[in-house]
Amino acid sequence: MYLAHTSFGMVMREVAIGFSRDRTTVMYACHLVEDSRDDEDYDAVVSTLEKVVNQDFSAWRMAA
């Protein structure tokens, strides 16, 4: 959910629909990830995932 929102630029409503969840659930999940990024190891994992998504799916995003 977090990566869909931040890397793909989807609004929370779109993410919620894609995951069959409520918008508030997406908001909670995104806040949870942001708060957890204070931990260096967790932040490193999320940063790596962001890089992979941004590199591997950049062409897909441009086509959408």
Buried (B, 14 or more C-beta within 10 A) or exposed (E): BBBBBBBBEBEBEBBBEEEEBEBEBBBEBBEEBEEEBEEEEEEEEBEEEBEEBBEEBEEEEEEE
